[in-house]
Amino acid sequence: MRSITSTSGNPAPGNFPGSTTPGNPVSVSVAAPPPDQLQCLAERLNVAFVEDLSSHEIDPSFIERIPISHARRHGVLGLTREGNTLLVAITSLDSWQKLDVIARTMGCMVRPLVTTPEQLTGAINRAYQSQEGAAESFIEHLRKDVDQIIDPRKDGLAAGEDLLDTAGRAPVIKLINLVLFEAVKAQASDVHVQPYEDRVIVRMRIDGVLFDAFDLPKGRQDEVVSRVKVMGKMNIAEKRLPQDGRTTVQVGDRIIDLRISVIPTSFGERIVIRLLDKSARLYTLPELGMPPEVLNQFREFITVEHGLILVTGPTGSGKSTTLYAALQQINGKEKNILTLEDPIEYQLPGISQTQVSTRKGMTFASGLRSVLRQDPDIIMVGEIRDHETAVMAIQSALTGHLVFSTLHTNDAASAVARLLDLGIEPYLVASSLVAVLAQRLTRRVCDKCAHPIEADIADLARIGIAPDDAVDASIRNGVGCDVCRDTGYRGRLGLFELLTINNKVRRLVNARQTAAAIKSQAIESGMRTLRDDGVEKVLAGQTTIDEVLRVTMQAQPDDEDED
């Protein structure tokens, strides 16, 4: 217990019980109440108790001067100013005892109010994440002060460092933190730092499309590269060879994995940072946007006792998300599910996940051999990259295990051709493969700025829509707004194509027929292609003609397959 009384009999003008002046902390004899008696704490301190902070503004100078780590650790947040008095939210007696430090740092009197820890944590995260334009203004400051020498090794990166904690940081560290924070806020999947002869451009991939974000001062290029290498635990002296690294950072209550690639170019080293939000909520199968008939079929396939189920598409098409959703659907106490991943993107409760590490000799193939000794019912292999992994996956499927994996192919039928190219005998493919799900991600029309349009006949023809089919459709475009960053798109949705390996398809596989022939047979049996799914979603106003054309290929069943 801390015994404190006001240093004067009456509060000074502008001061009152519960206020603190710089260098003149006020104290009262107060016993620390239990955590569930915050109202009691407020009454004994003679201050207000507020259950909801959402209507309170945050003082910008508090964000600039008080690091987020201090605000979190001590449970304090500066709200509105009234003259020379700052309203400060606290959650405990410990918070109260730190008010003198806040008063001295801010150079004003402070008046506390009591709130719940949950409210304060949420308000702190919102406050420090709302620094609009911080990266741009700081880059401009660096451009004006280009002669300042910075050692990027001076301040190492602690595991899980919070990107919002920029107070007191070296300029290059603050710069990188702000750029990464902007990327997380924009929901970017990748950050590119691309050097040119006279400038350095930071680009971000948002909803699958690259955008220019910032221009960095050319004179800061080496410092930026060195800092990123330090973060990824790479050799900063090596500038001639590509390097890979990884680290973890925090933004508020979100944990972000960073996968870093550095490669030399003619104008200096180029950086790509992939961001994986470990705190993101996992999707369920119904939330992926599959057409109802595809969803029902896929649900049936993932409950079979054994066989191989493949999900195909390019990098960044959502294959891992689909596999995670499938594993969640079939997970249960009676199942032993193991995965081999590179990397492990999200933790799945009740499922044993193993990280593949080629450098340490842990490949998908060698890992699969070990997994088979763990008495698995279901195995997920992150990717089939070579003959050995393909053989192991198919043998596992033929010996009573349900195996999920991915391939990089243009469509579902091409997955069969890819397995044959990897040296797998046709009869093994035909007898083990259950289904192939091909998918793409297309940008979703922004709901805030979307408006109905009457599509041009020529545009409809490009995607294969008859004018009569568009009469009662809800085709929409986004005009651009602050929510979608003037792109007209916000978020993404999937396009899906499900190939069922029925007897007709098996005969074609055994005969080593082309992917085009397999696709033609599948369409005849009722398969809807990626383009067909895209057309339906254009007519429903979910995406646009240009987007579907961008991510799909026109079905050409009579042509030879191209992988």
N, C-alpha and C positions, 0 to 999 in steps of 0.2 A: 504494500500500500504506500502511496506517495502522499505526503501531507503538504499541501500548498494552500496559501491564502493570498488574496490580492495584495500587491505591494503597497496599495494605498487604501484608505477606508472606503472611498467611493470611486467608481469608474471614472476615468478621465473623459473629457469631451470626445465624443466619437467612439469611446470604448464602453464596454458593458460586461456583465458577468459572462464568462465563456469567451472573451476576446483575448488575443495575444498581440503585443506590439513587438517590433523588432528588438531583440536583445532584452526584452522585459516579459518573460513568460508569466502568465497568470496561473495560480494553482489553487486547487480546492481539495479538501480532504474527501477522497472518494474511494470506496472499495470497489475493486473490479467486479462487475456483475457477471453472471454466467452468460454464455453466448446467446441464449434464447431470451435474454431480458434486455434487449437494446433499448426498448422504450424506457425501462428503468434507468439505464445509463444516461439517456437524454435528459430525463427529469432531474437526475442528481447533478448533471452538469449545467442544468438550466439552459438547455439549447433545444432546438427543434429536432423532431424525429421525422424523417421523410422515407416513405416506403418505395417511392418511384422517382428515379432521377431523370427519366427520359425527357421531361419538360425543361430541365435546367440546362442553360448554356454552359460551355466550358471556357475558362479564361485562356486565350492563346498564349499569353506570356508564361503561364504555368507549364504548358506543354514544352515550350522552348527551354525553360530553365531547370525543370525537375525531370530527371530520367525516369522512364517508365518502370525500370527495375526498382527505383526508390518508391515510386507511387504504389507499386504492387506490394513490395515488402512491408511497408509501413501502413498501408491501407489509407491513403490520402489522395484527394483529387480537388484541385482548385476549380471552383464554379464561377459564378458571376462576381464582378466587382461593384461595390457601392462606395464611391468616393475613394478613400484610401484604405478601404477594408475589403479583404478578399474572403468570400464565403468558401469554406473548405469542408468537403464531405469526409467523415471519419467512420470507423466501424468498431472501435474498441478503445479502451483506456490507453493501450500502447500507441494507438494513432494520436490520441490527445497529447501524449507526452512528446510527440515529434513536431507539434505545432510551432514551437519556438524556432526550430530549424527552418521550417517553411517560412515563417515570418521574416527571419533574417535574410534568407535567400531571395525572397520576393520583394523585400524592402517595403513592406506595408503591414498593417494590422491584419489579423485573420480572425474570422468568426466561424466556429465549427457548426455543423449539423451532423446528426447521427443517421446512418442508413445501414442496410443489410450488406454483408460481404458480397452476396450475389449481385446486388444492384451496383455496388462500387466496382466490382471486377468488370461487369459489362460496360459500365460508363468509361472506365479507364481504357479498355480496348477500343471502344468507339472513338474516344477522344484522340488517342494517338494514331489511329488509322485514318483520321479525317484531315490529314495535313495536305490539302490540295495544292498541287504545283510545287511541292517541296523539292523534288528532284530537279525540275527546270530552273528554279531560282538558285539552287546550290551550284548547278553546273555553270550558270552565268557568273556566279561569284568566283568559281575556279578559273574561268576563262579570263577574268580580269586580273587574277592573282597567279598567273601561270608560272611565275618565277619561283614561287615557294617550293622548296624541296621537301619531299615527304618520303619517309622510309616505310614501305608497306609491310615490312616484317616486324615493325615496332610493337604492334598490337595484334596478338594472335587471336584466333577465333575459338572461343569456348564452345563445346558441344551444346547445341540447342540455343545459341545466342539469339536474342530477340532483335529483329531488324528495326523495331520501333525505338530501340534504345540507342539514339544517336548523340545524346548529350555528351560532350567532352571527348568525342572520338576524333581521331586524325581525319583530315579532309578526305583522303582517298577511301577510307573505311566508311565514312559517312556517305560518300557518293555511292559506293557499291550497295550499301544497305538501303539507301533511298531508291535506287534503280530496281533492286529486287522487290522492295515493298510495293512499288508501283506495278510491277509485273504480277504480284500476288493479288493486288487489288483489282487489276484488270482481268484476272483469271486467265493469264497467259500460260501456255504450256511450255514455252521455250523463250529464252532471251538470247539474242545474237549480238555480239560485239564485233562489228565488221570494220577493219581498217582500210582506208583508202590513202591515196598519195598525200592529201592535204587535210583530211578529217577522219573522224571515227564515228560511225553511226551505231546507235543501239536500236535494235529492232526486236519486236515482240510478236510471237505467233499467238493470235487470239482467235478462238473458234476455227482453228485450222488454217488461217490466213496470216501472212506476215505483214506487219505495219511498221513504218519508221516511227520511233518513239522520241529519241533524243540525239542531238549531235554533241559528242564529247570533244573537249579541246585536244588537238593532236599532241600537244606537249604533255598531256597526262596519260598517253597510251601505255607507256612502259609501266607506270605506277599501277594502272588499272589491271594490266595483265599479271603483274607480280602479286598484287593483292588477291586476285582470283586463284592464282596458283597456291598461295599460302592457305587460302580457305580449303582448297581441295587436296592439301598435303602433297603437292607436286614439287618437282625440282625447279626452282625459279631460275637457276643458271642455265638450264637446258632450253635452248631456243630453236634448235634445228629439227627436233623430232616431235611428233604428236604425243600428247600426254592426256591421260584420263584421271579424274579424281571425283570425290564425292564428299559431301558434308551435310549436316542438318542444321537448319535455322528455325527460329520461331517468329511468328507474327501474331501478337496477342496470344490467344489460346490455341492457335493453329500451328501444327508441326509440319514443316516443309522439308522434304528431301531434295537436295540439289545434286544432279549428275552433271559433271563438268567435262567438257572436251575442249582441248586447246590444240590448234594445228598451225604450223608456220605458213605464211603466204608472202607474196612479193612485197607487201607493205606492212609487214609485221604479223604478229600472232593473232589468230582469229579465235574467238571464244563462243561456244554455245553452252548454255546452261539449261538443262531440263528441270522443270519444277514438278514435284509430285507432292500433292497435299495429302499427308497421312491422316489428317483430321477430317477429310471429306467423307460424307455419308455414302455408303455403298448402295448401288441401285439394286432393286429387285427385278426379276424378269419382266413383270408387267409394266414396269416403269421405263423399259428400254425403248418402247415405241414399236415393237413388232406388230405386224398385222395379226388380227385374232387367229386366223388359220395357221399362220407360221408359229405363233406362240403356243397354240395347243399341240401342234406336231412336235415342236422342240421339247416341250415338257414331257411328252411321251418318250421321246428318244433318250432323254437324260435319266430315265428311270429303268432302262434295260439293265440286265445283269452284267453283260460284258460286251465289248466292242470298242471301236475307235470313233470318236466324234471330233471333227475338226472345225475350227473357226478361222476363216481366212480374211485377208484384207491387208492393205499397206500399213506401215507404221503410223500410229496415231488414229487408227480407225475404230478404236474401242474394243478390240478383241479381248483384252484382259478384263475389262469391265463386264463383258458378257460371260466370260468363264467364271468370274467371281460370283455373278448373280446365279449362274447355274449351280455352282457348288453350294451356295447358301440354300438354294431350293431343296437340294437332296441331302443336305447335311443332317445327321441324326446320331443319337448315341449308339445305335446298332451298326453304324458305318465307320470304317477306318479310312480316312481320307488323307492322302499325303500329296504335297505339291513340290515341284522343282521349278524355281523361278529365277529370272535374271532381268531386273531385280525383283525383290518382294515389294510390291507396290502398296498393298494394304494387308493388315493383319485380319485373319478370319478366325473368329472364335470356334474352338473345337476342332480345328484343322491344323495338322502339322505341316509347316512350310519350311522349305530348305532353300537357301541361297546358293546358286551355282557360282563357282569361281574358277574360270579357266586358268588363271595364273597359278592357282594352287592345285591344279589337276582335277578339279571337281567340275566335270562337264555334264551336259544333260544325259549322255549315254552312260557314263560311269555312275552318276547319281541314280539313274534309273535302276541299275543293277543292285545298288544298295537298298533302294526303296522296296524292291521286290522281296527282299528278305525281312521286311517289316510287316508282313501279312496284311497288305493293303486290300481294300475292296475297290477303292476309286483312286486313280492317279491323275494328277494334272501336270503335264510337261509344258513348260512355258513356250517352247518353240521347237519344231523339228527342223534342224538346220543341215543335217548330214545323213549319210547312209546308215551309220551306226545307230544314231538316235532313232531313225525311222524303223530299222529292224527291231530294236528293243521295244519300241512302242507297239508295233504290230504283234510281236510275240506276246507281249503282256495282254493285249486285247484278245488274243486267241487262247490264252490260258486262264480265262475266267475273270479278268479284270476289266472294269470300265475305265477307259483312258480318254482324257481330254487333251487336246493340244492345238497349236496354231501353225499356219503356214502363210507365207507371203505370196499370194496369187491374185490374179485380176478378178476371178469369179469363182463360184463353187465348183464348176466342172473342171477348171484348171488344176484344182487340188489333186485330182486323180492323176493327171499327166505329170504333176510335180513328183508324186510318190514313185511313179514309174521311172522318171528321170533320175531319181535317187538310187535306182537299182533294185527296187522291190518288185518281186515277181507279181504279175497280174492276178494270179489266183489268190495270193495272200492279201492283196488290196481288196479284191472282190469279197472275200470271206470275212474280213475283219472290219471294214468300214461300214458304219451305220448311217451316218449323215454328214453333210458338210454345210455349214452356215457361212455364207459370204456376207460381209457388211461394209458399209461406208458411213461416214459422218458428214452431214450437210448442215449448213447454218440455218437456224430457225428465224423466221421473220419476227422482228421486234414487235411485241404486242402493244407497246405504248404508242408507236408512231405508224403502225400498220394501217393501210387503207385499201379498200377493194379497188381492183382495176379490171378493165376489159382488155384481155390479152390480145395482142396482134395475131392475126391468122398465121403469119410467117413464123412467129415465135412458137405458136402451138405446134406447127408442123415440125419444127426442129426437134421437139421432144416426143412427137408421135401422138399428139392429142387432136382428135377430130373436133372441128368447130362446134358441132352439135353437143359433144360431151362437155363443153365448157359453158354452155348456156346457163345451167343452174349451179355452176360451181362457185366456190368462194375464193377465187384467186386473189392474193394480196401481195403488196409490196410495202416495204418500210421506207419512209421518206428520210429517216435520220433524226435523231434526237439526242439529248444528253445521256439518256440511259444506255443507248447502243453506240455511243461515241460517233454519231452521225454516219453509221454504216448501214443502218436499216435492218441489221441482224443482231439477235441477242440469244446466245446459247446455241446448242446443236441438237440434232435428233438423228436417229439411225435409219438407214435404209438396209433392208435385209432380203436375202435370197437363200432359200433352204432347198438343198439337193437331197432327196431321199434315195438311198441306194436300194432300189427294188430289183426284181429279177431281170427286167429288161436292161437296166443300167449295168447289172453285174455281167450280163452276156457281152455288152459292149466293152467293159473293162477287160474281161478275159480275152477278147479279140484284139486288144490293144488299139481300140478305136480312139480317134482324136477327141480332145476336149470339146471341140465344136459339135461333133456327133453326139457326145454324151449330153451336152447342153440342149441340143435339138430334141433328143428323146425325152429329157426331163420336162421341157416346156410342153411337149405333146402330152405328157402325163399330168400336167397341171401346175408345174412350177412357175411361180411368178418371179421375174428377174429383178435385179436391183433397179433397173430403169422403170419397170412396172410399179414398184413400190414408190419410187420417186414421183411418178406421174400422179398417183393417188394422193400423195402428200402436197403436191402443187395444187391440185383441185380442191383440197381441203383447206388451203390457205396457210399451211404450216411452213412451207419453204417456197423457193422461186424456181422458175425454169432455168435460169442461169446457174443456180447452185446445183441442180440435179445434173445438168450437162457437165458441170465441172468435175463431179466426183464419180460419174458412171460412164460406162461405154455402151454404145448401141449394140444390142445382141445381133450377132452375125453367124447364125448356126451353120451356114454353108461354107464359111471360110475356115481355113486352117487355124488351129489354136496358136495363140501367141502368149507366151508366159512372161 
